[in-house]
Amino acid sequence: AAMELPLSSTALLCIDFQKDFMDQGGFAEGKGNPVEKLKSECIPGARVLLAAARAAKIPVIHTKEAHRADLRDCPRSKLSGPRAAPEGQRIGDVMAQGMGRLLVVDEPGNGFVDEAQPLEGEYVIAKPGKGSFFMTHLHAYLQHHGISHLIVCGVTTEVCVQTTLREANDRGYECVMVEDAVASYVPEFKEAVIRMISSQGGIVGYTVERSQDVADSLADCTAQRARLGLMEAAWGHKRARVDSMEGGLLKTHFLPPANMAASWELEPEAMFAAAPAKSGSVALLRNSKPAAMELPLSSTALLCIDFQKDFMDQGGFAEGKGNPVEKLKSECIPGARVLLAAARAAKIPVIHTKEAHRADLRDCPRSKLSGPRAAPEGQRIGDVMAQGMGRLLVVDEPGNGFVDEAQPLEGEYVIAKPGKGSFFMTHLHAYLQHHGISHLIVCGVTTEVCVQTTLREANDRGYECVMVEDAVASYVPEFKEAVIRMISSQGGIVGYTVERAEELAEAVCAARFQQGGVQC
């Protein structure tokens, strides 16, 4: 459907148009990616957006993935873990003459490509992860400037762009990704992301096919302002309308709620996963992708995401959105029960999340409650839709409880999260650090929404994660298949996958037997 952009609270976000990802001799080429195709795919559209945003005096923000020279803001998983690049092609190494140290701030290769250079006064963010919000000032900058809407372009579609869109969505921003101004090394990944973002009425945001459509809309709105002679303070009510978008018609705009933690004020070490255990049992997953994976059991936890009635039972929030909830249980619960039994037998910490809001809904952004992507009245967060389920997605209501097959046991940690990701506005990271957790076994629903968002958050924080394929589920089978491929692509750019829960359980059992002769 159509979307409206309130110009006085809209910004253009350009993600990672940097030489390390788009030029020969950079970090991406070292991973075997065809960097030459990115520019031709997205730079023409990005230049259209840049020109239009600058003409409309919309704030322009540029991000680049970059680390401090001492690499203190780089987690172990990137530097020396099994998913790190080969020596000589790792972050901080010099791979090609004239590019300097890979992904290090102020090095030549960490600069922006000529076609997307920031102008004086435009905000530049150096981010240590794939997401643009983690350990940066982006949220604070957007709040300070009253930004509620983001036009998003950049590279790559399935990694940094998608991760940023998911972070922004949890924080209540209305985002539109411009398809001809984003690019991927793998065309089918880009197509899958486009569909995922706008599915279920725009569960992550909006997409628009052509940058010229956005530019024309911005120009029309700017011209209208000039014709009417309106002052800057008054034309906030004029909106640029962009058609052919997936989602809905925006009728109100808002300032997003403040994040609970100012992460940039913390030391980098406080933001990353604990070091893996150096002693104890180690489970070997021989058939995981992209390669075999070791799980040090004394620093591993099982993370069960959103096995809640609101998503898996009839009369819940998900069914209200038209999703076939009956298929989720049969697809993932058998595998999840295998994992729960194995983790409990091995005394591995078990963590359960559920998407839940306070009774007063103070922790729910306006975009979920009354924006164009919100469910119809009577099916929204806080509404009562079916007898016996209580208020939708509200903590302690009957429908917000866990399904019988995946009930937490006494002493297992339960997290109520207000977004799709399990780290945003929760104590999950603090809990994992306190318990010395470096590795996560992940199961839950849905694969392409809450599970994938959590994996991306965890990856930026340095956790080594494995998603168990037969213990996750999606309403759309092709979305699940696309996520499985994205996670383990480029040498495991987000993490690992393993096909069968039984295989993981057997590996845990074998490790326990080898260490202490424990029979499973």
Secondary structure, 3 states (H helix, E strand, C coil): CCEEEEHHHEEEEEECCEHHHHCCCCHHHHCCCCCHHHHHHHHHHHHHHHHHHHHCCCCEEEEEECECCCCCCCCHHHHCCCCCCCCCCCCCCECCCCCCECCECCCHHHCECHHHCCCCCCEEEEECCCCCCCCCCHHHHHHHCCCCEEEEEEECHHHHHHHHHHHHHHCCCEEEEEEEEEECCCHHHHHHHHHHHHHHHHCCCEEECCHHHHHHHHHHHHHHHHHHCCCCCCHHHCEEEECCCCCCCCCCCCCCCCCCCCHHHCCHHHHCCCCCCCCCCEEEECCCECCCEEEEHHHEEEEEECCEHHHHCCCCHHHHCCCCCHHHHHHHHHHHHHHHHHHHHCCCCEEEEEECECCCCCCCCHHHHCCCCCCCCCCCCCCECCCCCCECCECCCHHHCECHHHCCCCCCEEEEECCCCCCCCCCHHHHHHHCCCCEEEEEEECHHHHHHHHHHHHHHCCCEEEEEEEEEECCCHHHHHHHHHHHHHHHHCCCEEECCHHHHHHHHHHHHHHHHCCCC
